[in-house]
Structures are given as C-alpha cells and as structure tokens.
Amino acid sequence: MNKTIVNKILITLGFLLAYRVLAYVPVPGVDTTVIKAFFDNNASNALGLFNMFSGNAVERLSIISLGIMPYITASIIMELLAATFPNLGKMKKERDGMQKYMQIIRYTTVAITLIQAIGVSIGLKSLGTGANGAIMIDMNVFIAISAFSMLCGTMLLMWIGEQITQRGIGNGISLIIFGGIVSGIPSAIAGTFNLVNTNQISWLVLLFIAVVIVVTVASIIFIELGERRIPISYSRKVVMQNQDKRIMNYIPIKMNLSGVIPPIFASALLMFPSTILQSSSNSIVMQIADFLNPNGYLYNVLMFFLVVFFAYFYASIVFNAKDISENLKRQGGFIPGIRPGEGTANFLTEVANKLTFWGALYLAIIATLPWVLVKASGVPFYFGGTAVLIVVQVAVDTMRKIEAQIYMNKYKTLSAVGL
C-alpha cells in the first residue's frame, strides 16, 4: 500500500484515539458514579440514544458529552434553510460563499452547544447536590464550568472531524459517530455471553442472533452499494473539444438517497416526549408514556412511518433533479430518448421517487427489526438497527475512499512514467 495512504490512515486512527481519550475526561465538580447509575436506568429512552452516539461519554459527563450532535444539528438546519431560501442556496454553491456558509454553521454550533450544555447542567440538579448528589460544588459555579467545558469539548470534536476529513481518510464527522458506537461493541458482546453463562439464553439462540446480525449487515452493504445508473450521451463536438477530460457516461442515483438521517430524526422525535413524560406522576401522562415506550407496539409503528416520511423529505433536499438537468444541458449532455431541460428533470425526479420508496422501506425495516426479533423470539437481547446502519454505512464509505486513493496513486504513477 502507498506510503501516503498509510500516513492518512494513521492520522485518522490517531485523531480517533484522541477522541476516545477525551470521552474519559469528566466535567469538573461531578460524581460520575451517581450519573452513571442514572443513565443505566434510562438506557431505553432519548438519554440512552445520546449516550450511544457519544460512545458512553454522557454517562461519565465527559467534556465531550454533547458529542458532535450540535454540529450535525446545525448542519441539518442550514441544509433546510438553504433548500428554503434561494439566496442561501446560491451562497452554498459558490466557492467564497461556501466558506461563509461553513462559518455560519460553526457559529450556530456554538449557540446550540451552549444552550444544550446549560440545559444539561441545570437538569443535573435533580440528581442532588453535595456529598451524596451528582454535583459536588456550588450550582452557579458548576453551570459556568460545565457549559464552558462542554463547549470546548464540542469545538475540539468539530476540529478533529475537520482534520480527519482534510488530512485523513473518510468523513471526519461520520467517523467520530462510528467510533463512538463501535466503542460499545466489546461491552455488548460481553453482556451477551454473560446472558449465556447465566442460562438466560442458550447457545442455539446465540447462534441464531449471530446469523441474524450477519444477514442484516450483508443486506445493508448490498443495498447501500445499490444504485441506478442513468446513461448519458454527449454531442460529438463536446467530446472532441474535451479529449483529455474524463467524461462521466452515467448518472448514479443511490437507492438510499437520505442515508442514516431518517432513523436518527425519527428516534429523536419519538424518544424526547417519552423521556419528558416519564418524569411526571400524573396517571394519564404515565399511561401515554407507556404507550410511547420503545418496546411497545405504538412506538415502533410510529417509528416505521416516521422513517418513511423523513426518507422522502430528506431525499427531496439532497437530490435536486432540476440542477442536474441544467448542468447536463450546459455541458452538452443528454439522456437518450429524454428531452433536455424540464423533461430530463421530470424523468430524474420520477426515478429518484421510485428508488426512494424502496430505500425508505429498507430503512424502516432496519430501524424496527430489533424490536420484531425481540418480540418474536422473546430473547432479552437488543442490537440497535440505527447503530448497525451507521456503522456499516460509514465503513463502506471509508473503504470506497481508500480504494479511490489507491487508484488515484496508481494513475499518478503511470502518468509519471509516461504510460
């Protein structure tokens, strides 16, 4: 393997190691044992979801407890605004405008982080203060220290993500989430074998679980690599004028255009009400909370349909058929048998909608599959469909980028020797 690629992989691993070290640096003035006990009792709601994405940094109240989620939230907000306001969308497409666009995302991340950090700090007061509580120092001082520490932690994570993207291999932000989820795999495996040793599940059931996981991962890889290739032709004049320029002869449209955003949005939207309602002692409110329990029927039915909704919604944002058709027309390209311009845009939109239907169905099944397996087999075991989807998708994307780097280096070597 080329030395440049090896160096990029080592840089990526080094930054991910730094990220995992930061996960063990707690905010000053807290008793981490009290906080961990609280999160152990709330593993199945929104708190458990955040803890998973942070690589268990939340249950330690690490300085990176908020993880990279504020940055992702800011990015999603800006994507929605860019799709709504044409001027902002135009800024994003320009080179100088893109720098301003990214700067706005960073400022928005700071604001979101501060709001969330202050909210978390105030919320910890319910776990008690003093010697037997979660907070061991003055409350006002703690809020200031905690908010500043978490802000610095999130900004540091954002910087690490950008460094991985620029100097390493793959998308830095995705790899940080990937690292957080993967860090919990050893404890999950140990917990599963503990269930076997205590005779809560048999070796046969364990083998069945392993087969299901392997089939699920293989299915995700197969679908994530699936795409519809729309053939493109160029006029003879354009081809002759660009003899030295590589011309793509097809438009690839992925089956899953929206990525992992729909399951994340749906999970957060459903878990937030459930977590808030659980703190109430009102009988009616408690009954509603029971209906929204992640192990209940209503929750998972809503999860299925919300994933489908968000898949269509986000796919409509990331895939702009009108822009693609205009770029094709400008470059002298066309789809055989399809009228350029509006006809091409309508054709691409129709193809994207058909693929999104199957992609949305696939995401909804993956998101609810663990619950179905638990209900069908009665096994006290849970592997998060969203977590598996993120891990596999990031791994596939990273492998693609490594392969691209290898091919690029081979091309440069052949060009240097005159072949």
C-alpha positions in Angstrom: 0.0 0.0 0.0 1.3 3.5 -0.8 3.0 5.4 2.0 0.7 8.4 1.6 -2.4 6.2 2.2 -0.7 4.6 5.2 0.0 8.0 6.7 -3.6 9.1 6.2 -4.9 6.0 7.8 -2.5 6.5 10.8 -3.6 10.2 11.1 -7.2 9.1 11.1 -6.6 6.5 13.8 -4.6 8.9 15.9 -7.4 11.5 15.9 -10.0 8.8 16.7 -7.8 7.7 19.6 -7.7 11.3 20.9 -11.5 11.4 20.7 -11.8 8.2 22.8 -9.4 9.6 25.4 -11.5 12.8 25.7 -14.5 10.6 26.4 -12.9 9.7 29.8 -12.2 13.4 30.9 -15.2 14.4 33.1 -16.5 17.8 33.7 -15.1 19.2 37.0 -17.3 19.1 40.1 -19.4 16.0 39.4 -19.8 12.5 40.9 -19.7 10.2 37.9 -21.0 7.2 39.8 -24.3 8.9 40.5 -24.6 10.0 36.9 -23.8 6.5 35.5 -26.4 4.9 37.8 -29.0 7.4 36.4 -28.1 6.6 32.8 -28.2 2.9 33.5 -31.9 3.3 34.5 -32.7 5.4 31.3 -30.9 3.3 28.7 -34.1 2.8 26.6 -35.1 6.4 26.1 -33.6 9.5 24.5 -30.8 9.6 27.1 -29.7 6.1 26.1 -29.8 7.2 22.4 -27.5 10.2 23.1 -25.2 8.1 25.3 -24.8 5.5 22.4 -23.9 8.2 19.9 -21.4 9.8 22.2 -19.6 6.5 22.9 -20.8 6.4 26.6 -19.3 9.8 27.2 -22.6 11.1 28.5 -22.9 8.6 31.4 -19.4 9.8 32.5 -20.4 13.5 31.9 -17.3 13.9 29.8 -16.3 17.3 28.3 -17.5 15.8 25.0 -20.8 14.6 26.5 -22.7 16.5 23.8 -20.6 14.8 21.2 -20.7 16.0 17.6 -24.6 16.2 17.6 -24.8 20.0 17.9 -22.7 20.3 14.7 -24.9 17.8 12.9 -28.0 19.7 14.1 -26.6 23.0 12.9 -25.7 21.4 9.5 -29.2 20.0 9.1 -30.8 23.3 10.0 -28.6 25.1 7.4 -29.5 22.4 4.8 -33.2 23.0 5.4 -32.7 26.8 5.2 -30.6 26.5 2.0 -33.4 24.5 0.4 -36.0 27.1 1.5 -34.2 30.4 0.8 -32.7 30.7 -2.7 -30.0 33.2 -1.7 -28.6 30.9 1.0 -28.7 28.0 -1.5 -26.8 30.2 -4.0 -24.2 31.1 -1.4 -23.6 27.4 -0.7 -22.8 26.7 -4.4 -20.2 29.5 -4.7 -16.6 28.9 -3.6 -16.3 32.1 -1.4 -19.9 31.7 -0.3 -19.2 28.1 0.9 -16.7 29.5 3.4 -19.3 31.9 4.8 -21.8 29.1 4.8 -19.5 26.9 6.9 -18.7 29.8 9.2 -22.4 30.2 9.9 -22.7 26.5 10.7 -19.8 26.9 13.3 -21.4 29.9 14.9 -24.8 28.0 15.0 -23.0 25.0 16.6 -21.6 27.3 19.4 -25.1 28.6 20.1 -26.7 25.1 20.1 -23.9 23.7 22.3 -24.2 26.5 24.9 -28.0 26.1 25.1 -27.7 22.3 25.5 -24.8 22.5 27.9 -26.6 24.9 30.2 -29.8 22.8 30.0 -27.9 19.6 30.9 -26.1 21.4 33.8 -29.4 22.7 35.2 -31.1 19.3 34.7 -28.4 17.5 36.8 -29.6 19.4 39.8 -32.4 16.9 40.1 -29.8 14.2 40.9 -28.9 16.1 44.0 -26.1 18.4 45.2 -23.5 18.0 47.9 -21.7 14.9 49.1 -24.4 12.4 48.1 -25.5 14.1 44.9 -24.2 14.3 41.3 -23.0 17.9 41.8 -20.3 18.4 44.4 -19.7 22.2 44.1 -21.8 25.4 44.1 -24.6 25.2 41.5 -23.9 28.5 39.8 -20.2 27.8 39.6 -20.9 24.4 38.2 -23.2 25.7 35.4 -20.5 28.1 34.3 -17.7 25.5 34.4 -19.8 22.8 32.8 -21.1 24.9 29.9 -17.6 26.2 29.1 -16.1 22.6 29.4 -18.8 21.1 27.1 -18.4 24.0 24.6 -14.7 23.5 24.4 -15.2 19.7 24.1 -17.7 20.0 21.2 -15.5 22.6 19.4 -12.5 20.3 19.8 -14.5 17.4 18.3 -15.6 19.6 15.4 -11.9 20.4 14.8 -10.9 16.8 15.0 -13.6 15.9 12.5 -12.4 18.6 10.1 -8.8 17.4 10.4 -9.7 13.8 9.6 -11.6 15.0 6.5 -8.7 17.2 5.3 -5.7 15.1 6.3 -7.0 11.6 6.9 -9.4 9.1 5.1 -13.1 9.4 5.1 -15.6 11.9 6.5 -14.4 13.0 9.9 -17.8 13.7 11.5 -19.2 10.3 10.4 -16.1 8.5 11.7 -16.4 10.2 15.1 -20.0 8.8 15.4 -18.7 5.5 14.1 -16.0 5.4 16.7 -18.5 6.2 19.5 -20.8 3.4 18.5 -18.1 0.8 17.9 -16.6 1.5 21.3 -19.7 0.0 22.9 -19.4 -3.3 20.9 -17.0 -5.1 23.3 -19.3 -4.5 26.4 -22.3 -5.6 24.3 -20.6 -8.8 23.4 -19.5 -9.4 27.0 -23.1 -8.8 28.1 -24.4 -11.3 25.6 -22.0 -14.0 26.7 -23.0 -13.2 30.3 -26.6 -14.0 29.4 -25.4 -17.3 28.0 -23.4 -18.1 31.1 -26.3 -17.4 33.4 -28.6 -19.6 31.2 -30.9 -16.7 30.3 -30.3 -17.6 26.6 -29.0 -20.8 25.1 -26.0 -21.3 22.7 -28.5 -22.1 19.9 -30.3 -18.8 20.4 -26.9 -17.0 20.4 -26.1 -18.7 17.1 -29.4 -17.5 15.7 -28.7 -13.9 16.9 -25.2 -14.1 15.2 -26.8 -15.3 11.9 -29.4 -12.5 12.0 -26.7 -9.9 12.6 -24.5 -11.2 9.7 -27.5 -11.3 7.3 -28.6 -7.8 8.4 -25.0 -6.4 7.8 -24.8 -8.1 4.4 -28.2 -6.8 3.4 -27.2 -3.2 4.4 -24.0 -3.5 2.4 -25.9 -4.8 -0.6 -28.5 -2.0 -0.6 -26.1 0.8 0.3 -24.0 -0.2 -2.8 -27.1 -0.4 -4.9 -27.6 2.4 -7.5 -29.5 3.1 -10.7 -27.1 4.3 -13.4 -28.8 6.7 -15.9 -26.9 6.6 -19.2 -25.6 10.0 -20.5 -24.6 10.9 -24.1 -22.6 13.9 -25.2 -22.6 15.7 -28.6 -19.6 14.9 -30.8 -18.5 18.5 -30.7 -18.2 18.5 -26.9 -16.4 15.2 -26.8 -13.8 16.3 -29.4 -13.1 19.6 -27.5 -12.6 17.6 -24.3 -10.3 14.8 -25.4 -8.1 15.0 -22.3 -11.0 15.4 -19.9 -12.7 12.4 -18.3 -16.4 12.5 -19.1 -18.9 10.5 -16.9 -21.2 8.5 -19.1 -23.9 7.9 -16.5 -25.6 9.5 -13.5 -25.6 7.2 -10.4 -28.7 7.5 -8.2 -28.4 5.6 -4.9 -31.3 3.5 -3.7 -30.9 5.1 -0.2 -30.5 8.8 -1.0 -31.2 10.0 2.5 -28.5 8.0 4.4 -29.0 7.5 8.1 -30.8 10.8 8.8 -34.4 9.4 8.8 -33.8 6.8 11.6 -31.9 9.4 13.7 -34.7 12.0 13.2 -37.5 9.6 13.9 -35.7 8.2 17.1 -35.1 11.6 18.5 -38.6 12.8 17.7 -40.2 9.8 19.5 -37.8 9.5 22.4 -38.0 13.1 23.6 -41.7 13.0 24.5 -41.2 9.6 26.1 -38.3 10.9 28.3 -40.1 14.1 29.4 -43.4 12.3 30.2 -41.6 9.7 32.4 -40.8 12.4 34.9 -44.5 13.1 35.6 -46.5 11.3 38.3 -49.9 12.0 36.7 -51.7 8.7 35.8 -52.9 9.9 32.4 -49.4 11.2 31.5 -47.8 8.0 32.7 -50.2 5.9 30.5 -49.2 8.0 27.5 -45.5 7.4 28.4 -46.2 3.7 28.5 -47.7 3.8 25.0 -44.6 5.6 23.8 -42.2 3.0 25.4 -39.6 1.9 22.8 -40.6 -1.7 23.5 -44.3 -1.0 22.7 -46.3 -1.5 19.5 -47.3 2.2 19.1 -43.8 3.4 19.3 -42.5 1.0 16.7 -45.4 1.6 14.3 -44.9 5.3 14.5 -41.1 4.7 14.1 -41.8 2.8 10.8 -43.9 5.6 9.3 -41.8 8.5 10.5 -38.7 6.9 9.0 -40.5 6.6 5.6 -41.6 10.2 5.9 -38.2 11.6 6.7 -36.6 9.5 4.0 -38.8 11.2 1.4 -38.3 14.6 3.0 -34.5 14.5 3.1 -34.1 12.8 -0.3 -36.0 15.7 -1.8 -33.4 18.1 -0.3 -30.2 16.2 -1.2 -31.3 15.2 -4.8 -32.0 18.3 -7.0 -33.1 17.0 -10.4 -33.5 20.5 -11.8 -29.9 21.4 -11.1 -28.6 18.1 -12.6 -30.7 18.7 -15.8 -29.4 22.3 -16.1 -25.8 21.2 -15.7 -26.2 18.4 -18.3 -27.7 20.9 -20.7 -24.9 23.4 -20.1 -22.3 20.7 -20.8 -24.0 19.4 -23.9 -25.1 16.1 -22.3 -28.5 14.4 -22.5 -30.3 11.2 -21.6 -31.1 9.2 -24.7 -34.8 9.4 -25.5 -35.5 12.1 -23.0 -36.0 15.8 -23.9 -33.3 18.0 -22.3 -34.2 20.6 -19.6 -37.6 20.1 -18.0 -38.1 16.6 -19.5 -34.8 15.4 -18.0 -35.7 16.9 -14.6 -39.1 15.2 -14.6 -37.5 11.9 -15.6 -34.8 12.0 -12.9 -37.4 13.0 -10.3 -39.5 10.0 -11.2 -36.6 7.6 -11.0 -35.5 9.1 -7.7 -39.0 8.8 -6.2 -39.2 5.1 -7.2 -35.8 4.4 -5.6 -36.7 6.4 -2.5 -39.8 4.2 -2.0 -37.7 1.1 -1.7 -34.9 2.9 0.2 -37.4 4.3 2.7 -38.9 0.8 3.2 -35.5 -0.7 3.7 -34.6 2.0 6.4 -37.9 1.5 8.2 -37.4 -2.3 8.3 -33.8 -1.9 9.6 -35.0 0.6 12.3 -37.7 -1.7 13.6 -36.1 -5.1 13.0 -34.5 -5.4 16.5 -37.9 -4.9 18.2 -39.5 -7.5 15.9 -36.8 -10.1 16.7 -37.2 -9.5 20.5 -41.0 -9.9 20.3 -40.8 -12.9 18.0 -38.1 -14.8 19.9 -38.5 -13.5 23.5 -34.7 -13.1 23.7 -33.6 -10.4 26.2 -31.1 -9.1 23.6 -31.1 -5.8 21.6 -28.9 -4.6 18.8 -29.8 -1.1 17.5 -30.8 -1.1 13.9 -29.9 2.6 13.5 -26.5 1.9 15.1 -25.8 -1.0 12.8 -26.8 1.1 9.8 -24.5 3.9 10.7 -21.5 1.6 11.4 -21.9 -0.3 8.1 -22.6 2.8 6.0 -19.6 4.7 7.4 -17.3 1.6 7.0 -18.4 1.1 3.3 -18.0 4.8 2.5 -14.5 4.8 4.1 -13.4 1.7 2.1 -14.6 3.4 -1.0 -12.5 6.4 -0.3 -9.4 4.2 0.4 -9.9 2.4 -2.9 -10.3 5.8 -4.7 -7.0 6.9 -3.1 -5.2 3.7 -4.3 -6.5 4.1 -7.8 -5.5 7.8 -7.9 -2.0 7.0 -6.8 -1.7 4.2 -9.4 -2.9 6.7 -12.1 -0.3 9.3 -10.9 2.5 6.7 -11.0 1.5 5.6 -14.6 1.4 9.2 -15.7 4.8 9.9 -14.2 6.4 7.1 -16.2 4.7 8.2 -19.4 2.3 5.2 -19.8 
